[in-house]
Amino acid sequence: MSAPKVVVVFGATGQQGGSVVKSILADPVASQQFKIRGITRDPSKPNAQALAAKGVECVTGDLNSKESLKEALKGAFAVFAVTNYWEKMSKDVEEEQGRNVADVSKELGIQHLIWSSLLNISDLTNGKFSGVYHFDSKANVEEYIRSIGVPATFFMPGFYMSNISLRPNPESEAHEYIFAMPFAPDTPIPLFDPGEDTGKFVKAILLNREGLLGKRVYATTAYYTPEEIVEDFKKLKPVSGKGAHFVELSPEKFTGALAKAGLPEKAQVELLENMQFLHDFGYYGKAGLEESHAILSEKPTTLREFLAKQPQYQALE
């Protein structure tokens, strides 16, 4: 039997990367084929030490430094790369980090780069929504990866289920639960649980490399409309959820709530545009999900399963 191939996982203690590590380690086939090298900021931290105890090689790696990346990726077969736009809220920084990974992967002969990507919303909407920078930056890196010929697959995470929040209506005496967002009630939203399901998709991408090079994999459970989200909540919590409904927020109310939460104006506008393009253009440009689901060996998490685990709903009936 040949020696396991090294897979470098960025953000190994974070949501996406941590899920990849967990899925590979738990899979009898993938765990034999691949050895994980986890990139963390501090290998001495408890989370990293816990991974090391499971056989993960934990090392540091700086996305802003090609020299650091050369050391981190040396001898690897595959790389799962994820960046965090919100850390600096800079499109330029995220694009440079992504290009750094791409350039080093090319130089070292990495055989499979899995880039955590998103669509270019400026292009998709013909410039109508040009401020969704955390999508466009990842898409620009995807385009760069393709242009320099790195063997790659593009993992496209859906709309995080953690962004789905149902709360008692503060403007109603009955305090019935509402789901409030600035889009229409029939908007299709591809929901995704990154902590549970990133690994299911990335593991499948690794195990099906040849058929997926150059392709996008849409990582989502299904398209849900706001009305369907509310119905799932009512079925999960039939007593507390009685009267629950969707409220379409005005742009002003949505950005006002973000301002109260302390987000700067630039982020308020970006997140508003993020919600506004969904109805007419589609999170994935209205792409189907059949091919992406066909590679999975495990079912992705449903919204009802996700909501059932959330502590804020535990006491509800």
Phi, psi and omega in degrees: 000133182288158181293147179300145178274141182280127174248119177273128181241112175284150180062042188297338178255006178265189184294302184291306182298319179298323178293322178297313179302312183299317183292318180294315181297326185275349185265124184297331179277307184296324182291337176276328183278332188232141172249133187265132168248110184267130178267120179227160179289325183216099181298347181273350180291153183305319181298318179291321179297325178295322177292319179300324179294339179265006177098007178276131175280112183259123181224164175272156177199130183252114181297342180271357184232116179295325179297318177297318181293325178300320179291318183291328185262357184303126176081004183277153174266317184225158180222131168255115186245126177227138180242164181239093179304320189289345179297316179247348186050046182229116176300318182296318180295314182296320179295320179295319179298316179295319178294325177301313179298317181297313182298316181291322177299318178296313183297321184271355179075033177302134186272343181204104175263122176254108185260126176283104193241177173210171180283158173274106186285329175302315180289315183302322185259013181053040175085357181296319177240094186254008183248016179269072192295327183287344169276307187300322182296316179294322178295322179295323176294318177304315179299321179294316179302315179297321186291332182262000171080026174283131177297117190213155170234147186247108180275122187244092182293141180280193180287119186300132176298334179294345176276356178269111183231121174254128185225155175300139181288113182288346183261009182235140178296327182284342181053037178293154183286140178229152169245117188238124179209159181271052173216167185290156184294345179254018180291127178279123183239118180279099187277148188209135175256097187297324182293327181266326196248347177305314182296325179299318181284316184292321175302316179296323177296316179298319184281347180236039187308307189301321182279352186242000178298131180082358185256162173259141175242120183272109186269094179203157176283311182186167170277126175242140170270161176306322179296321178291326177299314179296319180297321177298319178296318181294325177289325179288320183232075188296332179278302181294332183274358179300128180087357179298144181202167178267141176239122176276110182284148169286155177305322182294319179294321181295309181293329177297320178294322178293323177297318179297329179281356175096008180282139178293161185301321179302316180291325177300313181294318181298314181290327176297312178298324178303320179281324188289330183282344189299317188294310187275331187248334178087136179305318178253025183063029178067027178288150174283165186246358189300313182296321181292324179285334185296336183276347188283142173258351178229143180287140176287160184291131176280161178299319181296321177297320179295311182298324182297335182268352185280128186300330183291346180252358188300320185277354182282154182253000000 
